[in-house]
């Protein structure tokens, strides 16, 4: 997981929540409810923006949405998917 990716996710979350809290929240901070407080609409907006920015459709790939448990799990999930895509591109 790269610091740049984590920083971009934090910026995205700050924009969605309208709060600077995600910018320095611990990586184990939950995204939903008592954590950053994303509700179902916020979660949908997050999934849409991730698909737009990174080309990763989390809702299609992670049926339980475990990757949305915290800032850290989201960053790790995206990092794995993006590095996997890079490796596949190099094989072509």
Secondary structure in CASP SS format (residue, H / E / C, confidence):
PFRMAT SS
TARGET T0000
AUTHOR 0000-0000-0000
METHOD secondary structure of the structure
MODEL  1
X C 1.00
X C 1.00
X H 1.00
X H 1.00
X H 1.00
X H 1.00
X H 1.00
X H 1.00
X H 1.00
X H 1.00
X H 1.00
X H 1.00
X H 1.00
X H 1.00
X H 1.00
X H 1.00
X H 1.00
X C 1.00
X C 1.00
X C 1.00
X H 1.00
X H 1.00
X H 1.00
X C 1.00
X C 1.00
X C 1.00
X C 1.00
X C 1.00
X C 1.00
X E 1.00
X C 1.00
X E 1.00
X C 1.00
X C 1.00
X C 1.00
X C 1.00
X C 1.00
X E 1.00
X C 1.00
X H 1.00
X H 1.00
X H 1.00
X H 1.00
X H 1.00
X H 1.00
X H 1.00
X H 1.00
X H 1.00
X H 1.00
X H 1.00
X H 1.00
X H 1.00
X H 1.00
X H 1.00
X C 1.00
X C 1.00
X C 1.00
X H 1.00
X H 1.00
X H 1.00
X H 1.00
X C 1.00
X C 1.00
X C 1.00
X C 1.00
X H 1.00
X H 1.00
X H 1.00
X C 1.00
X E 1.00
X H 1.00
X H 1.00
X H 1.00
X H 1.00
X H 1.00
X H 1.00
X H 1.00
X H 1.00
X H 1.00
X H 1.00
X H 1.00
X H 1.00
X H 1.00
X H 1.00
X H 1.00
X H 1.00
X H 1.00
X H 1.00
X H 1.00
X H 1.00
X H 1.00
X C 1.00
END
